[in-house]
Amino acid sequence: MEKEKIDLRDLILMIKEHKQINTNVALEFDCVIETEDVKPLVKVINYAMNYINQLTDQPLHISLNATNRGITMSFMAFTVLADFPAISPKVSEALIPYNAELEQKGEPGKYAQLLINFKD
């Protein structure tokens, strides 16, 4: 299969529009990756949005940033919940072909955040 360039900004906006979740976005331009199959990444983005959305009744904050080390996609929301559910190990496995890793951050009772870090 031939690799194609995927604009992560366009991908997030497409998923956001389809899901119709209350979100605030701050997405940089020119955040592009090459891949043979974008479907697993779409599933991971959906998972991240659903995961964070279940923890809050407030808008989801999505950001996309490019640095000299790679691209970071962030899904964050404020929450009053003290316990966060476990992340499925399948998510990290699905990110391997994209040279990306999932990182969970947050402070119980304050905010929850998932970061997807794409390495150059």
Backbone as JSON Lines, residues from 0, in Angstrom:
{"i":0,"aa":"M","n":[0.83,-1.18,0.0],"ca":[0.0,0.0,0.0],"c":[0.87,1.25,0.0]}
{"i":1,"aa":"E","n":[0.43,2.25,-0.69],"ca":[1.2,3.48,-0.81],"c":[0.84,4.45,0.32]}
{"i":2,"aa":"K","n":[1.84,5.14,0.83],"ca":[1.6,6.11,1.91],"c":[0.96,7.37,1.34]}
{"i":3,"aa":"E","n":[0.05,7.93,2.15],"ca":[-0.57,9.18,1.77],"c":[-0.38,10.19,2.9]}
{"i":4,"aa":"K","n":[-0.39,11.46,2.56],"ca":[-0.24,12.51,3.56],"c":[-1.62,12.81,4.16]}
{"i":5,"aa":"I","n":[-1.65,12.86,5.5],"ca":[-2.88,13.14,6.22],"c":[-2.69,14.43,7.01]}
{"i":6,"aa":"D","n":[-3.55,15.39,6.76],"ca":[-3.53,16.65,7.51],"c":[-4.32,16.42,8.79]}
{"i":7,"aa":"L","n":[-3.63,16.42,9.94],"ca":[-4.28,16.12,11.21],"c":[-5.32,17.16,11.59]}
{"i":8,"aa":"R","n":[-5.11,18.4,11.19],"ca":[-6.09,19.46,11.45],"c":[-7.4,19.13,10.76]}
{"i":9,"aa":"D","n":[-7.34,18.81,9.48],"ca":[-8.54,18.46,8.73],"c":[-9.22,17.22,9.3]}
{"i":10,"aa":"L","n":[-8.42,16.25,9.72],"ca":[-8.95,15.01,10.28],"c":[-9.71,15.29,11.58]}
{"i":11,"aa":"I","n":[-9.14,16.08,12.46],"ca":[-9.81,16.42,13.72],"c":[-11.1,17.18,13.46]}
{"i":12,"aa":"L","n":[-11.06,18.15,12.56],"ca":[-12.27,18.92,12.25],"c":[-13.37,18.04,11.67]}
{"i":13,"aa":"M","n":[-13.0,17.09,10.83],"ca":[-13.98,16.17,10.24],"c":[-14.63,15.31,11.34]}
{"i":14,"aa":"I","n":[-13.82,14.77,12.23],"ca":[-14.34,13.93,13.31],"c":[-15.2,14.76,14.26]}
{"i":15,"aa":"K","n":[-14.75,15.96,14.59],"ca":[-15.49,16.86,15.48],"c":[-16.88,17.16,14.9]}
{"i":16,"aa":"E","n":[-16.91,17.46,13.62],"ca":[-18.18,17.77,12.96],"c":[-19.1,16.55,12.97]}
{"i":17,"aa":"H","n":[-18.54,15.39,12.7],"ca":[-19.34,14.16,12.65],"c":[-19.9,13.8,14.04]}
{"i":18,"aa":"K","n":[-19.09,13.96,15.08],"ca":[-19.49,13.57,16.43],"c":[-20.43,14.59,17.07]}
{"i":19,"aa":"Q","n":[-20.34,15.82,16.66],"ca":[-21.15,16.91,17.2],"c":[-21.05,17.01,18.73]}
{"i":20,"aa":"I","n":[-19.81,16.94,19.23],"ca":[-19.53,17.13,20.65],"c":[-19.18,18.6,20.85]}
{"i":21,"aa":"N","n":[-19.61,19.16,21.97],"ca":[-19.3,20.55,22.29],"c":[-17.79,20.67,22.53]}
{"i":22,"aa":"T","n":[-17.09,21.33,21.61],"ca":[-15.63,21.43,21.69],"c":[-15.14,22.83,21.39]}
{"i":23,"aa":"N","n":[-14.0,23.14,21.96],"ca":[-13.22,24.32,21.61],"c":[-11.94,23.79,20.97]}
{"i":24,"aa":"V","n":[-11.54,24.37,19.85],"ca":[-10.36,23.87,19.15],"c":[-9.33,24.97,18.95]}
{"i":25,"aa":"A","n":[-8.07,24.57,19.01],"ca":[-6.93,25.43,18.7],"c":[-5.97,24.54,17.9]}
{"i":26,"aa":"L","n":[-6.09,24.62,16.58],"ca":[-5.38,23.67,15.71],"c":[-4.42,24.4,14.78]}
{"i":27,"aa":"E","n":[-3.15,24.08,14.92],"ca":[-2.15,24.65,14.02],"c":[-2.28,24.05,12.62]}
{"i":28,"aa":"F","n":[-1.88,24.83,11.65],"ca":[-1.83,24.34,10.28],"c":[-0.54,23.56,10.06]}
{"i":29,"aa":"D","n":[-0.47,22.83,8.97],"ca":[0.73,22.1,8.55],"c":[1.16,21.01,9.52]}
{"i":30,"aa":"C","n":[0.21,20.37,10.16],"ca":[0.49,19.2,11.0],"c":[0.1,17.98,10.17]}
{"i":31,"aa":"V","n":[1.09,17.45,9.44],"ca":[0.84,16.41,8.46],"c":[1.68,15.18,8.8]}
{"i":32,"aa":"I","n":[1.07,14.01,8.67],"ca":[1.8,12.75,8.81],"c":[1.59,11.94,7.55]}
{"i":33,"aa":"E","n":[2.46,10.96,7.34],"ca":[2.3,10.03,6.22],"c":[1.93,8.67,6.78]}
{"i":34,"aa":"T","n":[0.95,8.04,6.15],"ca":[0.5,6.73,6.6],"c":[-0.11,5.94,5.45]}
{"i":35,"aa":"E","n":[-0.09,4.63,5.62],"ca":[-0.74,3.76,4.65],"c":[-2.21,3.56,4.96]}
{"i":36,"aa":"D","n":[-2.6,3.71,6.24],"ca":[-3.97,3.46,6.66],"c":[-4.34,4.42,7.78]}
{"i":37,"aa":"V","n":[-5.28,5.3,7.53],"ca":[-5.68,6.3,8.5],"c":[-6.78,5.78,9.44]}
{"i":38,"aa":"K","n":[-7.42,4.68,9.12],"ca":[-8.57,4.2,9.91],"c":[-8.24,3.96,11.38]}
{"i":39,"aa":"P","n":[-7.13,3.3,11.73],"ca":[-6.83,3.13,13.16],"c":[-6.64,4.46,13.89]}
{"i":40,"aa":"L","n":[-6.08,5.45,13.21],"ca":[-5.89,6.76,13.83],"c":[-7.24,7.43,14.06]}
{"i":41,"aa":"V","n":[-8.16,7.3,13.13],"ca":[-9.51,7.84,13.32],"c":[-10.15,7.21,14.55]}
{"i":42,"aa":"K","n":[-9.98,5.91,14.71],"ca":[-10.54,5.22,15.88],"c":[-9.91,5.72,17.18]}
{"i":43,"aa":"V","n":[-8.61,5.97,17.17],"ca":[-7.92,6.48,18.36],"c":[-8.42,7.89,18.71]}
{"i":44,"aa":"I","n":[-8.58,8.74,17.72],"ca":[-9.08,10.09,17.97],"c":[-10.5,10.03,18.52]}
{"i":45,"aa":"N","n":[-11.34,9.17,17.94],"ca":[-12.7,8.98,18.46],"c":[-12.66,8.5,19.91]}
{"i":46,"aa":"Y","n":[-11.79,7.55,20.19],"ca":[-11.65,7.01,21.54],"c":[-11.26,8.12,22.51]}
{"i":47,"aa":"A","n":[-10.26,8.92,22.13],"ca":[-9.79,10.01,23.01],"c":[-10.91,11.01,23.28]}
{"i":48,"aa":"M","n":[-11.65,11.37,22.26],"ca":[-12.75,12.32,22.43],"c":[-13.83,11.73,23.34]}
{"i":49,"aa":"N","n":[-14.2,10.48,23.12],"ca":[-15.21,9.83,23.94],"c":[-14.74,9.68,25.39]}
{"i":50,"aa":"Y","n":[-13.48,9.3,25.56],"ca":[-12.92,9.1,26.89],"c":[-13.01,10.39,27.71]}
{"i":51,"aa":"I","n":[-12.51,11.48,27.16],"ca":[-12.51,12.75,27.88],"c":[-13.94,13.27,28.06]}
{"i":52,"aa":"N","n":[-14.76,13.12,27.04],"ca":[-16.13,13.63,27.09],"c":[-16.95,12.96,28.2]}
{"i":53,"aa":"Q","n":[-16.67,11.69,28.48],"ca":[-17.42,10.98,29.53],"c":[-17.09,11.5,30.94]}
{"i":54,"aa":"L","n":[-16.02,12.25,31.06],"ca":[-15.56,12.73,32.37],"c":[-16.06,14.13,32.72]}
{"i":55,"aa":"T","n":[-16.84,14.73,31.83],"ca":[-17.2,16.13,32.04],"c":[-18.58,16.45,31.47]}
{"i":56,"aa":"D","n":[-19.11,17.57,31.92],"ca":[-20.31,18.12,31.31],"c":[-19.98,19.48,30.69]}
{"i":57,"aa":"Q","n":[-18.7,19.76,30.57],"ca":[-18.21,21.0,29.99],"c":[-17.63,20.74,28.6]}
{"i":58,"aa":"P","n":[-17.34,21.79,27.84],"ca":[-16.77,21.59,26.51],"c":[-15.42,20.88,26.55]}
{"i":59,"aa":"L","n":[-15.16,20.1,25.54],"ca":[-13.89,19.42,25.34],"c":[-12.95,20.41,24.64]}
{"i":60,"aa":"H","n":[-11.7,20.45,25.08],"ca":[-10.7,21.33,24.46],"c":[-9.74,20.46,23.66]}
{"i":61,"aa":"I","n":[-9.64,20.74,22.38],"ca":[-8.74,19.98,21.5],"c":[-7.71,20.94,20.93]}
{"i":62,"aa":"S","n":[-6.44,20.55,21.03],"ca":[-5.4,21.37,20.43],"c":[-4.46,20.49,19.61]}
{"i":63,"aa":"L","n":[-3.8,21.12,18.67],"ca":[-2.85,20.47,17.78],"c":[-1.67,21.41,17.62]}
{"i":64,"aa":"N","n":[-0.48,20.91,17.99],"ca":[0.71,21.76,17.97],"c":[1.88,21.03,17.33]}
{"i":65,"aa":"A","n":[2.63,21.77,16.52],"ca":[3.84,21.23,15.91],"c":[5.06,21.84,16.62]}
{"i":66,"aa":"T","n":[6.03,20.98,16.92],"ca":[7.28,21.45,17.51],"c":[8.43,20.85,16.7]}
{"i":67,"aa":"N","n":[9.64,21.16,17.1],"ca":[10.78,20.59,16.39],"c":[10.95,19.1,16.71]}
{"i":68,"aa":"R","n":[10.24,18.59,17.73],"ca":[10.31,17.17,18.08],"c":[9.16,16.34,17.51]}
{"i":69,"aa":"G","n":[8.16,17.01,16.98],"ca":[7.02,16.29,16.43],"c":[5.73,17.06,16.58]}
{"i":70,"aa":"I","n":[4.63,16.33,16.58],"ca":[3.29,16.92,16.65],"c":[2.6,16.38,17.9]}
{"i":71,"aa":"T","n":[1.92,17.27,18.61],"ca":[1.16,16.85,19.78],"c":[-0.31,17.21,19.59]}
{"i":72,"aa":"M","n":[-1.15,16.22,19.8],"ca":[-2.59,16.37,19.76],"c":[-3.08,16.23,21.2]}
{"i":73,"aa":"S","n":[-3.87,17.19,21.69],"ca":[-4.32,17.18,23.07],"c":[-5.84,17.2,23.15]}
{"i":74,"aa":"F","n":[-6.37,16.38,24.05],"ca":[-7.8,16.34,24.34],"c":[-7.92,16.57,25.84]}
{"i":75,"aa":"M","n":[-8.6,17.66,26.25],"ca":[-8.63,18.04,27.66],"c":[-10.01,18.56,28.02]}
{"i":76,"aa":"A","n":[-10.4,18.32,29.28],"ca":[-11.64,18.9,29.81],"c":[-11.5,19.04,31.32]}
{"i":77,"aa":"F","n":[-12.21,20.01,31.85],"ca":[-12.29,20.16,33.29],"c":[-13.27,19.13,33.81]}
{"i":78,"aa":"T","n":[-12.99,18.57,35.0],"ca":[-13.83,17.52,35.56],"c":[-13.88,17.64,37.08]}
{"i":79,"aa":"V","n":[-14.95,17.17,37.65],"ca":[-15.06,17.09,39.11],"c":[-14.85,15.66,39.58]}
{"i":80,"aa":"L","n":[-14.69,14.73,38.64],"ca":[-14.53,13.33,38.98],"c":[-13.16,13.05,39.61]}
{"i":81,"aa":"A","n":[-13.15,12.18,40.59],"ca":[-11.91,11.83,41.28],"c":[-11.24,10.6,40.68]}
{"i":82,"aa":"D","n":[-12.0,9.78,39.99],"ca":[-11.46,8.55,39.4],"c":[-11.62,8.58,37.89]}
{"i":83,"aa":"F","n":[-10.53,8.25,37.2],"ca":[-10.56,8.16,35.74],"c":[-10.51,6.7,35.35]}
{"i":84,"aa":"P","n":[-11.32,6.28,34.37],"ca":[-11.25,4.88,33.92],"c":[-9.91,4.55,33.27]}
{"i":85,"aa":"A","n":[-9.57,3.27,33.28],"ca":[-8.33,2.83,32.64],"c":[-8.42,3.02,31.13]}
{"i":86,"aa":"I","n":[-7.28,3.29,30.52],"ca":[-7.18,3.42,29.07],"c":[-6.95,2.02,28.49]}
{"i":87,"aa":"S","n":[-7.65,1.71,27.42],"ca":[-7.46,0.43,26.76],"c":[-6.04,0.32,26.21]}
{"i":88,"aa":"P","n":[-5.36,-0.82,26.44],"ca":[-4.01,-1.0,25.89],"c":[-4.0,-1.04,24.37]}
{"i":89,"aa":"K","n":[-5.15,-1.29,23.77],"ca":[-5.24,-1.32,22.31],"c":[-4.97,0.05,21.69]}
{"i":90,"aa":"V","n":[-5.2,1.1,22.46],"ca":[-4.97,2.46,21.95],"c":[-3.49,2.66,21.66]}
{"i":91,"aa":"S","n":[-2.63,2.31,22.6],"ca":[-1.19,2.45,22.4],"c":[-0.7,1.58,21.25]}
{"i":92,"aa":"E","n":[-1.24,0.38,21.15],"ca":[-0.88,-0.53,20.06],"c":[-1.25,0.08,18.7]}
{"i":93,"aa":"A","n":[-2.42,0.7,18.63],"ca":[-2.9,1.28,17.38],"c":[-2.04,2.46,16.93]}
{"i":94,"aa":"L","n":[-1.34,3.09,17.86],"ca":[-0.52,4.26,17.52],"c":[0.88,3.91,17.03]}
{"i":95,"aa":"I","n":[1.31,2.67,17.2],"ca":[2.66,2.26,16.81],"c":[2.97,2.56,15.34]}
{"i":96,"aa":"P","n":[2.08,2.23,14.39],"ca":[2.41,2.51,12.98],"c":[2.57,3.99,12.65]}
{"i":97,"aa":"Y","n":[2.07,4.86,13.53],"ca":[2.17,6.3,13.31],"c":[3.35,6.92,14.04]}
{"i":98,"aa":"N","n":[4.19,6.07,14.66],"ca":[5.31,6.53,15.46],"c":[4.81,7.53,16.51]}
{"i":99,"aa":"A","n":[3.72,7.14,17.18],"ca":[3.08,8.0,18.17],"c":[2.85,7.25,19.47]}
{"i":100,"aa":"E","n":[2.72,8.02,20.53],"ca":[2.47,7.46,21.85],"c":[1.35,8.22,22.53]}
{"i":101,"aa":"L","n":[0.6,7.52,23.37],"ca":[-0.47,8.13,24.16],"c":[0.05,8.43,25.56]}
{"i":102,"aa":"E","n":[-0.27,9.6,26.05],"ca":[0.12,9.99,27.4],"c":[-1.12,10.51,28.12]}
{"i":103,"aa":"Q","n":[-1.38,9.99,29.31],"ca":[-2.52,10.43,30.1],"c":[-2.04,11.37,31.2]}
{"i":104,"aa":"K","n":[-2.69,12.51,31.28],"ca":[-2.37,13.49,32.32],"c":[-3.67,13.9,32.99]}
{"i":105,"aa":"G","n":[-3.54,14.68,34.01],"ca":[-4.72,15.2,34.66],"c":[-4.54,15.26,36.15]}
{"i":106,"aa":"E","n":[-5.5,15.89,36.78],"ca":[-5.53,15.98,38.23],"c":[-6.97,15.68,38.63]}
{"i":107,"aa":"P","n":[-7.17,14.55,39.31],"ca":[-8.53,14.18,39.7],"c":[-9.26,15.33,40.4]}
{"i":108,"aa":"G","n":[-10.49,15.54,40.0],"ca":[-11.29,16.62,40.56],"c":[-11.06,17.96,39.9]}
{"i":109,"aa":"K","n":[-10.09,18.02,38.96],"ca":[-9.8,19.3,38.28],"c":[-9.85,19.18,36.76]}
{"i":110,"aa":"Y","n":[-8.98,18.35,36.19],"ca":[-8.98,18.2,34.74],"c":[-8.45,16.83,34.34]}
{"i":111,"aa":"A","n":[-8.82,16.43,33.13],"ca":[-8.32,15.19,32.53],"c":[-7.8,15.52,31.14]}
{"i":112,"aa":"Q","n":[-6.7,14.86,30.76],"ca":[-6.09,15.16,29.46],"c":[-5.46,13.91,28.88]}
{"i":113,"aa":"L","n":[-5.65,13.74,27.58],"ca":[-4.95,12.72,26.81],"c":[-4.13,13.44,25.76]}
{"i":114,"aa":"L","n":[-2.86,13.03,25.64],"ca":[-1.97,13.6,24.63],"c":[-1.55,12.49,23.68]}
{"i":115,"aa":"I","n":[-1.57,12.78,22.4],"ca":[-1.01,11.87,21.4],"c":[0.19,12.58,20.82]}
{"i":116,"aa":"N","n":[1.37,12.01,21.04],"ca":[2.62,12.61,20.59],"c":[3.16,11.85,19.39]}
{"i":117,"aa":"F","n":[3.21,12.53,18.25],"ca":[3.77,11.97,17.02],"c":[5.23,12.41,16.95]}
{"i":118,"aa":"K","n":[6.13,11.46,16.88],"ca":[7.56,11.78,16.82],"c":[7.99,11.94,15.38]}
{"i":119,"aa":"D","n":[8.95,12.83,15.17],"ca":[9.52,13.0,13.82],"c":[10.44,11.87,13.49]}
